Amino acid sequence: MTIKQGLLRGAKKLEQKLIERPDLEAELLLAGILHQNRVFLLAHGEQSLTLRQKIKYQALIYLKSQGWPTAYLTGHQEFFGLDFLVNNKTLIPRPETELLVETALKIIPSAGPATVIEVGTGSGCIIVSVVKNNPNQEVNYQAGEISRGALQIAQINASRYEVADKIKFVHGSLLDLVDKSKLTAPLIILANLPYLTPEQVKNSPSIQREPQSALISGSDGLDLYRELLAQTRGLSIKNLTLILEIDPEQSDAITALAKNYWPEATVEILADFRGQNRIAVITNK
């Protein structure tokens, strides 16, 4: 079986399962097996697959037809122009989350001391992207994750992009991981914590293969953000900014929560590329 034949057969099987964009999915799966990009597939369509490649490709097509995310099957996901390793211990990075990184890069000082903490780092895509794109060498970066499996992936991704020595990775929940005696203002906290409700996950088959602990946070999706905001009250530091990813329907609720814990804070809600409210920026000077 040639590359071209494999792509045609794979796309046809995925189409029968009503997989969105079956041609693209077939290309991504086969490209991952061959350790090549999609351009290679188009340029070498007559190249024959080995028996091992054929068997592995057929297995991945089957798993994809059963609802497994492509990123888990290939072990990779692009985010902010970088390629990140992912597995079923980590949430799959979304394009919408790139707005969180863009916002952080605008707020983090380009020079001078500062502290940046990411809670719930997952694959590490956010903190690694920030470090790679921020020229300020005086920033103290920290990242925490409650899942040891995800934390290991984050550390590997940081090493792949040669920023592991710039980020202190800690196993822990939210701000429990922070050494409060070593914080330097301004303090910027980044978080893409679980913010979905059980009902939302139940009604979204496309995300049900991802770790539930990285998706669900109480009946209204805001339990972890309540806990995080409560913890920030214990930080004896001024010039604090939280940059949080939220569900579009949570704009009013997160604003009210922020004002409850930080009455003098300003809250700005930013829309993603789809026009959906996605990022809450909470600033307390």
Secondary structure, 3 states (H helix, E strand, C coil): CEHHHHHHHHHHHHHHCCCCCHHHHHHHHHHHHHCCCHHHHHHCCCCECCHHHHHHHHHHHHHHHCCCCHHHHHCEEEECCEEEECCCCCCCCCHHHHHHHHHHHHHCCCCCCEEEEEECCCCCHHHHHHHHHCCCCCEEEEEEECCHHHHHHHHHHHHHCCCHHHEEEEECCHHHHCCHHHCCCCEEEEECCCCECHHHHHCCHHHCCCCHHHCECCCCCCHHHHHHHHHHCCCCCCCEEEEEECCHHHHHHHHHHHHHHCCCCEEEEEECCCCCEEEEEEEEC
